[in-house]
Every structure is written in structure tokens, then in C-alpha cells.
């Protein structure tokens, strides 16, 4: 899968896709990452945090395109 990442929502969709491809629950992945399940839920939902918005604003203003290629399976 190839994805362009231009917003917190794009990043959230990508994380959800990868998590589901690996048949992980949010709880399982959160435990592996050492974050709360709530944090992962909000990330996947694309709920922007102030810092996230600043990062994406900076990236856009510098003309940087972010993309990801995943190895499904």
C-alpha cells in the first residue's frame, strides 16, 4: 500500500490499516508501543493535537511531501 500523508487523518488511517493488516487490536498495539489505548484511538481517528497540526503546517510550508509504502502481510 502506498499513502500520501498530508494530515493527522491520513496518518491515522495508515496506522489503522497497518494495525488491522497485522490483526492487532488497539489494546495490543498500544501495549507494544507503551502508549495508552486512548492515545492510539485518537491517533487513528485523526484527532489532531496542537503539536500535530504544527508539524503538518511546517511540513507543508517547506514544500515537503510525506508518503509511506507498507509491506502488507
Rosetta blueprint (number, residue, H / E / L):
1 X L
2 X E
3 X E
4 X E
5 X E
6 X L
7 X L
8 X H
9 X H
10 X H
11 X H
12 X H
13 X H
14 X H
15 X H
16 X H
17 X H
18 X H
19 X H
20 X H
21 X H
22 X L
23 X L
24 X L
25 X L
26 X H
27 X H
28 X H
29 X H
30 X H
31 X H
32 X H
33 X H
34 X L
35 X L
36 X L
37 X H
38 X H
39 X H
40 X H
41 X H
42 X H
43 X H
44 X H
45 X L
46 X L
47 X L
48 X L
49 X L
50 X H
51 X H
52 X H
53 X H
54 X H
55 X H
56 X H
57 X H
58 X H
59 X H
60 X H
61 X H
62 X L
63 X L
64 X L
65 X L
66 X E
67 X E
68 X E
69 X E
70 X L
71 X L
72 X L
73 X L
